Every structure is written in structure tokens, then in C-alpha cells.
Amino acid sequence: MENYCNAYFKVDMNEVIRNYKRVQDYIGPNTDIIPVLKGNCYGYGLVPMAKLYAEHCGAKILANAAVYEAVSLRRAGIDADIVVIGGIPQHLLPAITAYNLQCPLFDAVTAHRLSKLATEAGKSAKVHIKIETGMNRLGIQPGKPLKELIDLVKYLGNLEIIGVYSHFATSTADYYDSFALEQFRRFQDGVLQIREAGFDPRYIHCCNSAAAAWFSEAKDFSTHIRSCTSVLGHMAMEDGREPIGLVEPCEIGAYITNVHDIVPGESVGYGRAFITEKPMTVATISIGFADGIYPGWMRKQGPVLISGTKTRFLGCCMDQSFADVTGISCEIGQKAILIGKDGNEQITTWDMEQFCGNTFEYLYGTIGSRVERIYSWV
Ligand SMILES: *Cc1c(COP(=O)(O)O)cnc(C)c1O
């Protein structure tokens, strides 16, 4: 309310804590969790979620995709280990030493630069060697290329290999996906090679939420899993399987700003995109595509909950949208729920993913800052 927002994204913090514990129980006591906070923590909000993980879930290390996010966490007072797992533009490398961050290493250019920065700062720089196993995004292949990098690290002397990691390209698609199995084999080769060169990295990690859910060999080989999806409480597999028993912790909603009746032949919104053939009651809702809500959801008659009834959107504009409330008792001022429960009805993230044909990372990651994040502890 204090922020005068038209729409909200409410997070049940205790449920996230329980989900974190559910994931920890599922993976067992020998593997820890690196919570991933990329994309504004998939829309949940970067700093509040980082604080939750570090202060209430026992996370000792956090992962960001970008230096910008990692520095934001340091400036917010978070002193846990932070690893930036995404590619880093070279001109941002000074932040790694200045803010005591950890970063990927897979190439000689970065090694030289980082070593120089570390020398200037009078300390060592902590790196996680990224093994190229098949994603072909960032990484170095085991064998000769990795040997040359290891030799360079030894020569430079002030880069500390604190971790080794890789990332599966297909782990969300199928249990025991053969490509993921091959990626794991290559990852093991890389880790072995680094150990044989005399290093003993503290962080070995290759599983995201999905891989941690099915790939127990890869999980057991690792010291940590990297998870965003599952620790929040969302299912990780593309087909909807979710073996952990997670509970969705969020509610996304807005408010009814008008309710009125229309007669056959009347239209709703720009371009007369929706024309009714029967008498209808239409509600105007205080959320639109400028809030970062997937436009197709509202334009193609995706679901919305009003007064405990599941009904449909009829269209959307930049800041407002329309819902069919024919036969539903409702009034100006009340909530319309896009994600969450209302009475006996529920719209889940999975429902939304199916409807939009898009992943929740995208659908939530684009939700804008003017949708108020409400962190509930009750
Ligand atoms: C996004 C990301 C993760 C987290 O993935 P989830 O499936 O949400 O757990 C882990 N590792 C890397 C490299 C990522 O990019």
C-alpha cells in the first residue's frame, strides 16, 4: 500500500524457508545448496531473497548471473560468499577483487587480467573453473585446453581455484537424458584433471534444480547444487514432474477498477479485439503488459480468479486489462488473482507456463518493479 502500486507479487517467506528445507532433505546431508539469484531472483526480488537465504536458510554461498547483482548484494550488506556464474564483460572484472566476489575462469585473457587486479589489490582472486561439457556457452574443455589454463593459474600464483562447475543443457527435459549423462562424464574428467594437478576445490557443482531432482550420481559427486527454481518452490521438469513435494509460495494479483455490462455486438479494448455475442459483465483490472506480465496470457483469454471463481481475461492494454465477470458477484476495489489461490480455486505457475508456452523463469523474471513485492511472514 505504501508504494501506491496497482498490482502486487506477494511472497510467503516461511513457505520459501520450508521449500529450501524440503530441497535440502531431498538431496541429503552430504550436498549443500547454492541459491541462485539471477534475474532479480526470477522476479521474487534480489536483496530480500538473498537475505532470506543467507540469514534464515543457512546458505553460505550465493550465486548471481551478473556482476551488477552481486555488487548490489554487497552494497546491501550481505557478506556471504558470492559467485558470479555468468559471463563477465572484461571491464567489470575490477568488481571481483573490489567486492570480494568469486567468478568463472575458463580463458587466459581473464586469468591475466584478474591476476593483475589481484596483485594491485594485494590479495588473491577466487575463481571457479568452468568446464565446457556441452552447453557451449562458457567453459573450457578437459584435456589439453584445461591443462594449459591450469599451468597458467600455477604460473600466475594469485588465482585461487575455489570451485569447479558446469551446467546441463537438457536436465529439465528428461530423467537420465543421454546428453546430460555425457555432460556429467566430461565434467568428472575436468574435476579429476584439476585434482590431479594438485588443487582441492571447495565447491564442485553441476546440478541445477532439475538435475538435482533426478541425477543423484551427479548430485552425489558434487559438494553443492545450484538452485533457484526448486528452493523457491516451483517444479523443475518440463513435463510437470516434481518429486520433492514443494509448495508454491507466491500470489500475484491486481484490483478491479470498474465493473460494467455490455450487450451483444459491443467490443472491449483497442482494435475491438474482443466482441461479445451475448450479454456480458466485464471488469477492468489494474495490471497490464507494462507490468511485465506476459501479454498473450491476458490477450488470449488466460485464467484469472475473481471472487473464488476461475474466469478469463478478455484483453489487455499497457497498464490495464479486462476480465469476464459474467455471473460472478464482484465489486470495484476487490482483488483479481493471476497466480495463487482464491477459495477452492487455484492458478499455479505450471498452469501459466502451459498456457503461455513459456518457462516460469521468463514469465516471472520479466515482472516489473512497479508490481509491489510484498514479503509476508505470517
Ligand atoms: C539459472 C541457472 C541455475 C539455476 O537453475 P534452476 O533450474 O532454476 O535451479 C543454475 N546454474 C546455472 C548456470 C544457471 O544459469
The ligand as an ORCA input file, in Angstrom:
! r2SCAN-3c Opt
* xyz 0 1
  C      19.786    -20.457    -13.888
  C      20.902    -21.305    -13.530
  C      20.795    -22.189    -12.451
  C      19.543    -22.345    -11.627
  O      18.633    -23.104    -12.350
  P      17.283    -23.659    -11.685
  O      16.853    -24.665    -12.651
  O      16.369    -22.517    -11.552
  O      17.645    -24.230    -10.393
  C      21.895    -22.938    -12.143
  N      23.039    -22.833    -12.855
  C      23.181    -22.008    -13.907
  C      24.471    -21.941    -14.637
  C      22.106    -21.225    -14.280
  O      22.236    -20.412    -15.338
*
